[in-house]
Amino acid sequence: MLLPVLLLCRAEPCRAAQKDSTRVRFIPMKCERLPDLNIPRAGHQLFVANGELMAVGGHTEGFVRTATAEYFQDGAWHTVKTHYPHDFGFSLRLADGDYLIGGGCSEDFGVGQSFGVERYDPADHRFTSFPILDIKRTLCSAALLPSGKILVSGNWYAGDALGLSDGEHPFESVQASAQNRVAPFIFPFGKDDAVVFGSQDEHGERILPVIDRLHGEPYTSELLNEWIPWMDHQQTIRPDEMRANDPVTGEVSYLFRGTNQEGKIAILRFCEGDFSKVDTDYQIPKEGPWGTIQWFTVLYTDSKRGSGLMVGVDEDRRVYLLSVDYRPLFSGGAAAIKVYCTKPDRDFYHGACAILPDGRLVIAGGIPSNSHLTGNYNPSAAVFAFSPFEEEDAVSGNGIARWIWAPVLFVLLAATGFFLLHRRRKDDRQEDEKAAEPPVTETPESSERAHLLYRKLCAVMEKEELFKQPGLSLADVASRMRTNTKYISSCISAGAGCSFVEFVNGYRIRAAQGMLLREPGLRLDEVSEAVGFANESTFYRNFKNVEGCTPQQWLERNKKG
């Protein structure tokens, strides 16, 4: 009897909060003001290294470059020196967890380009020198290829080319760019390939994208002509901040936003050479309850939670986070979107963004979103952390009355107490009736079946080396074992105490270790491909998670032993 009443009471606030069920809801979220940066910054890089926020380079008051960086530890920012200012430079996470910082303006006031590159070690907060760029660059982008090489492209008010480095020697220009671009997207794929494209030329003017391919001819995409990729020429972006991995197959996609001639916004996807448009359960809103929303960032992905976040602001400087749950797209479904919002805050600036391990999105420093020119002379030191985790039980500004829940909860508690008392008496009677019956011993038949299936699975994995199959899925293994995915997942959990992906990767890592010991001269990309990993970066990351060290360190230790 209570269920219809509860559902009715629950439905009333929803209808009052949002009469049109076809439109996405706006959900209040918590905004926390963290300690200010020691140095006001714009044009800087912000990332999370070894669990710590790190702000590098940029320019400060007066549009003057600053050769400093700051890391956030124990509730405070700590300043360290860098070799170069890297005002409007790039940053890139390397396979070993270090970061590469490079390029930027050669003079104050956003003028010129530079060659300088350096490496940041988050373990000791130290910057060391690194071989220079192929050409002087500002607002370029960089990507780590599956082969371990580093690809750079893009420039501001200067020519462009695609440059490569092996991580030990200076970058070299390997081919001319089909277009001069500022802060382009670079998406690696395959064994050693990548696409490079953008929608703004070296002066920040709109262009129809021509796509460069590292190993192939330039080409165009009808999708990218219809949905122009959105780019922020004030901020470069790292590919790993836009990456979305299929949790079953490990297939890598990159998500980014596009805008059509009507001004509509869509989420676009690049996966293994193909561009596509992502279906979403709601349209991305351009208008909120308080006016027009200016979405001003790319979509930052959070692989731990399978979601992406995009930042917007309205005239009152009320901040919005568009949350995109991209996990359904891997099974052919529509990505689910929500919009979170804060109260107005006049201190909010258009700064650099990063997602913390706990899922909060941080925006640090920057300039007013409506004043790129004058704001560069007076950047902010403010740091905000936004928490897009609130339940959808309330929407600010709608005046929803909550008094109705008090009597409903009282009735619910009373009914629950009556039900439990009645159930207790019934259970007592059943116990009395069974008291004279002999006890029934539970058989371990189901447990034995699970362990038998697990032993058979291990035998098949070792004999047939199924793990070497790229993109091996739970469904593939279930089909081979002539059972269903539920039983396979359960038997792995019972027998190995881990997930299917961890189980398969364990076999791959052990096979890789055998190869390294037998043929220590093999390249890591050869090993990763031979044992079934999608690419070298995935192999490197999983190896380090399992063994606590890199493949090279493991090999050195075991050779000595």
VOGU-3710 file (C-alpha; in Angstrom, 3 decimals, decimal comma):
1> mllpvlllcr> 0,000/0,000/0,000  2,827/2,399/0,792  4,733/1,940/-2,454  2,307/3,904/-4,688  2,164/6,691/-2,086  5,952/6,880/-1,882  6,318/6,888/-5,642  3,702/9,642/-5,908  5,438/11,739/-3,267  8,781/11,178/-4,993
11> aepcraaqkd> 7,336/12,107/-8,385  5,876/15,429/-7,256  9,243/17,162/-6,614  10,551/15,833/-9,950  7,601/17,285/-11,845  7,867/20,567/-9,986  11,606/20,765/-10,512  11,432/19,974/-14,188  8,191/19,871/-16,119  9,805/18,737/-19,397
21> strvrfipmk> 11,146/15,202/-18,946  12,931/15,441/-22,312  15,412/17,972/-20,937  18,403/17,200/-18,765  18,137/18,138/-15,082  20,324/20,672/-13,286  21,662/19,280/-10,010  23,256/21,343/-7,218  26,871/20,446/-6,468  29,436/21,348/-3,852
31> cerlpdlnip> 32,126/23,914/-4,694  35,162/24,047/-2,409  37,683/26,898/-2,395  41,178/25,423/-1,985  44,192/27,507/-0,889  45,279/30,010/-3,550  48,333/29,414/-5,702  51,460/31,142/-4,460  51,767/32,873/-7,844  48,778/34,046/-9,931
41> raghqlfvan> 48,997/32,210/-13,262  47,517/31,947/-16,742  48,787/30,020/-19,744  50,064/27,352/-17,341  49,754/23,567/-17,248  47,795/21,750/-14,518  47,917/17,999/-13,937  47,903/15,336/-11,216  51,255/13,584/-10,748  51,755/10,930/-8,077
51> gelmavgght> 48,408/11,956/-6,567  49,406/15,635/-6,244  48,141/18,673/-8,117  50,916/20,352/-10,107  50,794/23,785/-11,792  53,687/24,549/-14,149  54,816/27,737/-15,888  52,590/30,316/-17,514  52,610/34,055/-16,900  51,723/36,158/-13,882
61> egfvrtatae> 50,743/39,815/-13,227  51,730/42,196/-16,010  51,710/39,323/-18,564  55,235/38,414/-17,381  56,430/34,807/-17,749  57,297/32,828/-14,617  59,871/30,006/-14,603  58,256/28,327/-11,585  55,961/25,466/-10,703  53,857/24,619/-7,629
71> yfqdgawhtv> 52,727/21,279/-6,187  49,905/20,896/-3,653  50,893/18,839/-0,614  49,618/18,770/2,986  47,074/21,505/2,304  49,539/24,042/0,871  51,233/24,963/-2,396  55,015/24,581/-2,591  56,977/26,515/-5,236  59,915/25,074/-7,182
81> kthyphdfgf> 62,046/26,436/-10,022  61,777/25,281/-13,634  64,343/25,661/-16,427  61,929/27,557/-18,699  58,681/29,536/-18,220  56,563/27,427/-20,635  53,976/30,182/-21,032  51,348/28,508/-23,282  53,476/25,359/-23,430  52,470/21,696/-23,367
91> slrladgdyl> 52,593/18,854/-20,846  52,583/15,105/-21,413  52,474/12,117/-19,064  55,185/9,557/-19,867  54,938/5,800/-19,394  56,985/5,838/-16,174  54,776/8,490/-14,509  57,088/11,448/-15,148  55,828/14,453/-17,098  57,311/16,227/-20,105
101> igggcsedfg> 56,871/20,010/-20,220  57,853/21,921/-23,364  57,534/24,908/-25,649  55,958/28,248/-24,841  56,490/31,942/-25,497  60,064/33,235/-25,772  59,121/36,718/-24,502  56,629/38,347/-22,149  53,175/39,457/-23,382  52,630/36,155/-25,209
111> vgqsfgvery> 55,252/36,842/-27,866  57,417/34,335/-29,763  58,139/30,626/-29,483  60,799/28,514/-27,771  62,710/25,225/-28,108  62,908/24,343/-24,410  61,752/20,995/-22,989  62,224/19,533/-19,508  61,186/16,479/-17,528  59,396/16,512/-14,174
121> dpadhrftsf> 59,851/13,714/-11,624  56,946/13,847/-9,120  58,788/11,600/-6,642  61,314/14,317/-5,761  59,601/17,361/-7,352  62,615/17,919/-9,581  62,941/19,219/-13,138  65,731/17,960/-15,393  66,773/18,937/-18,915  65,443/17,151/-21,996
131> pildikrtlc> 66,422/17,340/-25,708  64,956/20,354/-27,521  62,015/20,572/-29,927  62,451/20,302/-33,684  61,224/23,884/-34,206  60,353/26,705/-31,837  56,774/26,159/-30,682  54,027/27,816/-28,661  50,630/26,239/-27,985  51,667/22,922/-29,465
141> saallpsgki> 50,365/19,532/-28,385  52,190/16,294/-27,620  51,261/12,610/-27,442  52,961/9,409/-26,327  52,680/6,803/-29,084  52,222/3,084/-28,324  55,799/2,555/-29,519  57,121/4,893/-26,798  57,981/7,706/-29,221  56,780/11,258/-28,546
151> lvsgnwyagd> 54,904/13,171/-31,245  54,490/16,974/-31,235  52,572/19,312/-33,521  51,027/22,782/-33,521  52,271/26,362/-33,251  51,100/29,923/-32,597  51,810/32,618/-35,195  54,406/30,389/-36,889  54,764/27,414/-39,231  54,134/23,837/-38,171
161> alglsdgehp> 55,340/20,274/-38,721  55,026/16,863/-37,113  58,027/16,211/-34,858  59,191/12,971/-33,241  61,570/12,043/-30,412  62,559/8,666/-29,009  62,778/10,198/-25,536  66,561/10,426/-25,535  67,434/12,513/-28,596  66,170/15,908/-29,855
171> fesvqasaqn> 62,897/16,057/-31,748  63,087/15,855/-35,535  60,507/17,091/-38,037  59,292/13,999/-39,904  56,693/15,586/-42,182  55,084/18,914/-42,964  51,605/19,621/-41,602  48,710/19,779/-44,043  47,510/22,833/-42,114  49,115/25,230/-39,665
181> rvapfifpfg> 47,230/24,626/-36,428  47,178/25,887/-32,859  46,910/23,368/-29,972  45,738/20,505/-32,214  44,325/17,169/-31,121  46,782/14,267/-31,399  45,200/10,832/-31,016  47,534/7,791/-31,123  46,241/4,469/-32,433  47,522/1,173/-33,757
191> kddavvfgsq> 51,109/0,192/-33,116  52,853/3,450/-33,982  50,336/5,695/-35,750  48,438/8,865/-34,863  46,088/11,463/-36,332  46,625/15,214/-35,929  43,840/17,725/-36,598  42,305/20,959/-35,403  39,790/23,650/-36,243  41,911/26,776/-35,632
201> dehgerilpv> 44,889/27,948/-37,663  48,071/29,490/-36,274  46,226/32,802/-35,705  43,260/31,216/-33,947  40,978/31,579/-36,990  38,379/28,871/-37,795  39,337/26,313/-40,465  37,736/23,124/-41,776  39,900/20,288/-40,447  42,325/18,428/-42,675
211> idrlhgepyt> 43,570/15,354/-40,794  47,261/14,505/-40,845  48,209/10,888/-40,317  51,692/10,024/-39,100  51,884/7,028/-41,429  49,574/7,931/-44,299  48,239/10,701/-46,501  46,201/13,667/-45,180  42,446/13,276/-45,508  39,163/14,961/-44,567
221> sellnewipw> 36,133/13,739/-42,623  32,522/14,610/-43,473  31,666/14,282/-39,795  34,285/16,875/-38,768  33,073/19,227/-41,495  29,560/19,003/-40,048  30,593/18,936/-36,383  33,575/21,271/-36,029  35,886/20,161/-33,174  35,917/22,687/-30,354
231> mdhqqtirpd> 39,390/23,848/-29,315  40,652/26,273/-26,698  43,633/28,126/-28,138  44,412/29,367/-24,614  45,048/25,863/-23,307  46,670/22,743/-24,793  45,189/19,353/-23,983  46,767/15,935/-23,437  45,368/12,861/-25,215  45,254/10,899/-21,940
241> emrandpvtg> 42,789/13,503/-20,595  40,361/12,565/-23,392  40,883/8,788/-23,488  38,068/6,297/-22,813  38,967/2,600/-22,556  36,538/-0,253/-23,111  36,705/-2,105/-19,748  36,255/-5,524/-21,425  38,322/-5,351/-24,617  40,745/-2,583/-23,617
251> evsylfrgtn> 40,005/-0,820/-26,918  41,019/2,849/-26,760  38,711/5,691/-27,812  39,133/9,460/-27,563  36,151/11,711/-26,824  35,932/15,370/-27,804  33,210/17,934/-28,394  31,981/19,372/-31,671  29,602/22,174/-32,704  27,489/22,378/-35,864
261> qegkiailrf> 26,250/25,413/-37,806  23,090/25,556/-35,685  25,202/25,889/-32,554  24,266/22,458/-31,206  26,914/20,592/-29,207  27,744/16,903/-29,604  30,278/14,441/-28,225  32,487/12,981/-30,962  34,594/9,839/-30,838  37,814/8,675/-32,485
271> cegdfskvdt> 38,574/4,952/-32,304  41,188/3,033/-34,307  41,127/5,372/-37,306  37,366/6,079/-37,381  35,401/9,180/-36,348  31,801/8,909/-35,123  29,175/10,855/-33,191  28,240/9,593/-29,709  24,541/9,133/-28,970  23,455/10,744/-25,685
281> dyqipkegpw> 20,205/10,292/-23,760  19,683/14,083/-23,691  20,852/16,958/-25,844  23,679/18,989/-24,344  21,941/22,159/-23,111  22,974/25,659/-24,163  20,460/27,258/-21,808  20,125/26,716/-18,078  17,535/27,830/-15,508  19,406/31,133/-15,101
291> gtiqwftvly> 20,371/31,917/-18,691  22,857/30,981/-21,411  25,658/28,532/-20,594  29,062/29,099/-22,162  30,808/25,701/-22,311  34,493/26,577/-22,453  36,534/23,375/-22,018  37,067/20,084/-23,781  35,645/16,882/-22,286  38,040/15,652/-19,564
301> tdskrgsglm> 37,657/11,897/-19,073  37,831/10,039/-15,766  38,685/6,418/-16,603  38,216/5,281/-12,996  34,534/6,244/-13,075  33,858/5,848/-16,793  32,755/9,442/-17,212  33,767/12,752/-18,754  33,407/16,313/-17,440  33,038/19,584/-19,360
311> vgvdedrrvy> 32,960/23,021/-17,709  30,612/25,908/-18,444  29,696/29,249/-16,906  26,851/31,773/-17,194  26,806/35,561/-16,929  26,572/35,417/-13,119  29,665/33,139/-13,039  27,613/30,195/-11,915  29,679/27,128/-12,808  28,233/24,100/-14,614
321> llsvdyrplf> 29,722/20,627/-15,030  28,372/18,459/-17,815  28,863/14,846/-16,707  28,885/12,208/-19,465  28,727/8,525/-18,459  30,362/7,030/-21,553  30,321/3,360/-20,480  27,050/2,475/-22,293  28,549/3,382/-25,675  30,838/0,320/-25,530
331> sggaaaikvy> 27,777/-1,941/-25,600  25,910/0,058/-28,243  23,917/2,241/-25,828  23,573/5,998/-25,439  25,905/7,896/-23,120  24,052/9,297/-20,102  24,441/12,999/-19,310  23,741/15,107/-16,232  24,444/18,766/-15,484  25,682/19,936/-12,094
341> ctkpdrdfyh> 25,698/23,582/-11,052  26,898/25,929/-8,306  25,826/29,252/-6,882  27,310/32,372/-8,564  30,897/33,220/-7,610  32,485/36,411/-8,931  35,955/35,031/-8,087  35,639/32,246/-10,638  38,063/32,467/-13,577  38,658/30,483/-16,779
351> gacailpdgr> 41,677/28,457/-15,603  43,453/25,173/-16,231  41,578/21,978/-15,295  42,467/18,575/-13,851  40,505/15,680/-12,319  41,638/14,491/-8,886  41,804/10,761/-7,980  38,639/11,192/-5,877  36,699/12,456/-8,922  36,601/16,159/-8,099
361> lviaggipsn> 37,432/18,566/-10,915  39,880/21,334/-10,045  40,214/24,672/-11,843  43,283/26,719/-10,898  44,338/30,243/-11,859  43,359/31,629/-15,239  41,615/34,726/-16,536  37,975/35,908/-16,759  36,109/33,840/-19,341  34,882/36,975/-21,128
371> shltgnynps> 38,184/38,906/-21,194  41,116/37,050/-22,748  43,035/40,224/-23,617  42,978/42,297/-20,420  42,728/39,246/-18,192  46,205/38,088/-19,209  47,626/41,091/-17,320  45,780/40,201/-14,112  45,540/36,421/-13,820  43,969/34,717/-10,828
381> aavfafspfe> 45,530/32,620/-8,067  42,178/31,101/-7,038  41,738/27,323/-6,950  38,312/25,651/-6,967  37,350/22,007/-6,511  33,926/20,889/-7,797  32,188/17,711/-6,623  29,729/16,342/-9,221  28,362/13,656/-6,910  25,112/15,039/-5,469
391> eedavsgngi> 21,934/12,941/-5,694  19,159/14,141/-7,990  16,717/14,722/-5,153  16,701/18,494/-5,397  17,242/21,276/-7,893  18,192/24,710/-6,594  15,924/27,619/-7,406  12,675/25,616/-7,687  11,352/26,074/-4,129  10,508/22,393/-3,591
401> arwiwapvlf> 8,735/21,824/-0,269  10,271/19,061/1,815  7,710/18,947/4,656  5,744/16,196/2,918  8,521/13,685/3,596  8,163/13,850/7,416  4,709/12,177/7,704  5,570/9,782/4,875  8,711/8,628/6,675  6,762/8,265/9,938
411> vllaatgffl> 4,161/6,038/8,276  6,896/4,085/6,528  8,757/3,427/9,781  5,546/2,364/11,550  4,619/-0,002/8,741  8,128/-1,411/8,650  8,021/-2,103/12,397  4,656/-3,858/12,098  5,924/-5,946/9,160  9,080/-7,000/11,001
421> lhrrrkddrq> 7,120/-7,959/14,126  4,703/-10,036/12,048  7,583/-11,676/10,174  9,402/-12,474/13,433  6,354/-14,247/14,856  5,933/-16,244/11,638  9,618/-17,244/11,671  9,308/-18,357/15,303  6,392/-20,624/14,430  8,343/-22,124/11,515
431> edekaaeppv> 11,350/-22,762/13,752  9,134/-24,556/16,282  7,713/-26,754/13,508  11,201/-27,688/12,277  12,723/-28,274/15,690  12,026/-32,033/15,573  13,369/-32,480/12,035  16,961/-33,644/11,448  19,286/-30,864/10,247  19,990/-30,607/6,510
441> tetpessera> 23,670/-30,447/5,609  24,506/-27,992/2,807  26,519/-29,608/0,005  29,483/-27,868/-1,541  28,384/-28,968/-5,014  28,155/-25,441/-6,469  31,557/-24,502/-5,028  33,110/-27,663/-6,447  31,676/-26,899/-9,879  33,165/-23,405/-9,777
451> hllyrklcav> 36,620/-24,706/-8,837  36,406/-27,454/-11,485  35,527/-24,863/-14,132  38,376/-22,658/-12,906  40,904/-25,506/-13,202  39,686/-26,317/-16,726  39,879/-22,639/-17,652  43,476/-22,391/-16,415  44,404/-25,500/-18,396  42,883/-24,080/-21,589
461> mekeelfkqp> 44,538/-20,688/-21,056  47,952/-22,314/-20,631  47,601/-24,903/-23,394  45,890/-22,796/-26,055  47,312/-19,434/-24,873  43,977/-17,661/-25,316  45,420/-14,616/-23,566  47,537/-13,876/-26,636  44,386/-13,060/-28,578  44,164/-9,218/-28,813
471> glsladvasr> 40,946/-7,874/-27,344  40,063/-11,182/-25,688  36,656/-10,718/-24,048  34,704/-12,486/-21,345  32,224/-13,606/-24,002  35,047/-15,147/-26,062  36,227/-17,223/-23,108  32,678/-18,239/-22,142  32,069/-19,430/-25,696  35,282/-21,475/-25,675
481> mrtntkyiss> 34,393/-23,071/-22,326  30,795/-23,687/-23,489  29,226/-21,790/-20,627  28,052/-18,231/-19,973  29,877/-15,087/-18,903  28,340/-15,137/-15,418  29,835/-18,553/-14,590  33,238/-17,605/-16,018  33,336/-14,373/-14,014  32,225/-16,183/-10,830
491> cisagagcsf> 34,752/-18,996/-11,162  37,616/-16,513/-11,730  36,535/-14,509/-8,703  36,381/-17,662/-6,567  39,544/-19,280/-7,916  41,851/-16,299/-8,468  40,242/-13,587/-6,359  40,390/-11,032/-9,175  38,460/-9,717/-12,180  38,491/-11,245/-15,668
501> vefvngyrir> 40,750/-8,470/-17,014  43,241/-8,920/-14,151  43,169/-12,706/-14,672  43,984/-12,440/-18,398  46,596/-9,716/-17,891  48,288/-11,924/-15,290  48,874/-14,578/-17,942  50,086/-11,945/-20,378  52,574/-10,508/-17,898  53,938/-13,943/-16,982
511> aaqgmllrep> 54,363/-14,751/-20,690  56,098/-11,409/-21,201  58,471/-12,120/-18,338  59,416/-15,431/-19,947  60,105/-13,698/-23,266  62,228/-11,003/-21,606  64,347/-13,599/-19,814  64,815/-15,706/-22,954  65,441/-12,766/-25,304  66,380/-9,664/-23,278
521> glrldevsea> 67,101/-7,724/-26,468  63,448/-7,674/-27,556  61,725/-4,283/-27,762  58,816/-3,735/-25,370  56,405/-3,101/-28,219  57,305/-6,504/-29,683  56,750/-8,192/-26,325  53,447/-6,420/-25,605  52,076/-7,311/-29,035  53,200/-10,940/-28,777
531> vgfanestfy> 51,460/-11,555/-25,443  48,152/-9,884/-26,398  48,242/-6,356/-24,969  46,576/-3,659/-27,075  49,702/-1,483/-27,049  52,971/-0,903/-25,241  51,517/1,719/-22,882  48,859/-0,710/-21,644  51,516/-3,408/-21,151  53,831/-0,996/-19,318
541> rnfknvegct> 51,074/0,235/-16,995  49,758/-3,241/-16,121  53,257/-4,641/-15,620  54,107/-1,855/-13,187  50,802/-2,301/-11,317  51,455/-6,033/-10,847  55,206/-6,075/-10,196  55,670/-2,621/-8,686  58,459/-1,820/-11,151  59,038/-1,327/-14,876
551> pqqwlernkk> 59,799/-4,265/-17,206  63,402/-3,054/-17,538  63,848/-2,886/-13,746  62,302/-6,343/-13,335  64,615/-7,781/-15,998  67,714/-6,280/-14,366  66,778/-7,696/-10,976  66,048/-11,165/-12,324  69,150/-11,295/-14,498  71,289/-10,506/-11,469
561> g> 69,423/-13,116/-9,450
//
